[in-house]
Each structure stands twice: as C-alpha cells, then as structure tokens.
C-alpha cells in the first residue's frame, strides 16, 4: 500500500469545495494527527521494570504491588509492623500496603547484580567431570548471568527443555547450561 503524507492529505482537503465538509475533515485530521505521529517517529515506551522476587523490601526500595501493573512503581518511605508506607513515583499518592504484597523492582537501566542460588542438585555418574546448571530466569538474563559468572567456561547453552546429558554423553561437550 502506498504511503500518503500529511501534506498530501491537507492538499486533498483544500480541494473540497463544500466549506462545511472541508472544515469538518480538517478538524478530524487535526484530531487524528494528535493521536498518530506522522513523519520521523521515535518509539515512545514506558520504561521497563523487572521484579526482583528474592530481594527484601526495605525503606528506600522501589517496589510494585504483586498482581498489579509492574509499571506502577512506588518508593518505600517507611516500614512498621509488617506494613510499608509507599509513595507512587508518578502521582505522588501515598498509601500503605502489607510487606508481603510488595515486590522490589529494578527499572530499565538500573544495575542488577547476578547471583546463583542453589535450589536443587543433579548427581552425575561416579567419576564424571560433567556438570549441569539449571537456571530459572528470562533467557536474556540467564545468558548475562552465565557470561558474568563463567566467562569462556561454558561450551554449550540450551534454551529449550531437552536433556543435555544425552548430548554430553557423546563426549563433545564437557559443560552444559540449560535455561528455561
């Protein structure tokens, strides 16, 4: 489909002889052009937030309310008896919430320091040097974590649910990480 410019639309509207129709169309186009950007457009987006479920909520933390929009970010101004006094960063509205209903968040651009927390273990055959790491995370964050913790040490990464030991049993791959 051929794209049409705003200048071409305005030229076509000026050719309409009926003044009432011309004025009405100009009003509608003006209204639409406030909603839709024409020409060189840069993407508008709300900064992303990442929930940090393992991070304790403290005074000064940025948090979101569990089960609500993660982009509604609050500042924890005080904590008392299991309740946090929070301030909405966008509106300045103050409220209180039980600590267990809040999750710490990191906004886009804030550093997140990776760590591995053992959840379970896999036992290899006796005498085997093969090992596996299961990382439950967003794929991109899991890859960043591996790059940070094991630079030039991981031979293969699978970002699917497969059985890495079957591939390692061929002797080609010594270490393997699985991200799901």
Residue pairs with C-beta under 8 A, 6 or more apart in sequence:
5 38
6 29
6 33
6 38
6 39
9 29
10 26
10 29
13 22
13 25
13 26
13 29
14 22
16 22
16 25
46 71
47 71
47 107
47 108
47 109
48 71
48 107
48 108
49 64
49 70
49 71
49 73
49 105
49 106
49 107
49 108
50 105
50 106
50 112
50 141
51 64
51 70
51 103
51 104
51 105
52 103
52 104
52 105
52 106
52 112
53 103
54 117
55 61
55 104
56 104
57 63
57 76
57 79
57 84
57 99
57 102
57 103
57 104
58 76
58 79
59 76
59 77
59 78
59 79
60 75
60 76
61 75
61 76
61 104
62 73
62 74
62 75
62 76
62 89
62 104
62 105
62 106
62 107
63 73
63 74
63 75
63 76
63 84
63 86
63 102
63 103
63 104
63 105
64 70
64 71
64 72
64 73
64 74
64 102
64 103
64 105
65 72
65 74
65 97
65 101
65 102
65 103
66 101
66 102
66 103
67 101
70 105
72 88
72 90
73 88
73 89
73 90
73 105
73 107
74 86
74 87
74 88
74 89
74 95
74 102
75 86
75 87
75 89
76 84
76 85
76 86
76 102
77 85
77 86
77 87
77 94
78 84
78 85
79 85
79 99
82 98
82 99
82 100
83 96
83 97
83 98
83 99
84 96
84 97
84 98
84 99
84 102
85 94
85 95
85 96
86 94
86 95
86 96
86 97
86 102
87 93
87 94
88 94
88 95
106 112
112 141
114 141
114 144
114 145
114 148
114 149
116 133
116 135
116 145
116 149
119 134
119 136
120 134
122 131
122 132
122 134
124 130
124 131
129 174
130 165
130 168
130 174
130 175
130 176
131 175
132 164
132 165
132 176
132 177
132 178
133 146
133 177
133 178
134 178
134 180
135 142
135 145
135 146
135 177
135 178
135 179
135 180
136 180
137 145
137 179
139 159
139 179
142 159
142 177
142 179
143 157
143 179
146 154
146 157
146 177
150 177
153 175
154 175
154 176
154 177
155 173
155 174
155 175
155 176
156 164
156 167
156 173
156 175
156 176
156 177
157 176
157 177
157 178
157 179
158 164
158 176
158 177
158 178
158 179
159 179
159 180
160 180
161 178
161 180
162 178
164 173
164 176
164 178
167 173
167 176
168 174
168 176
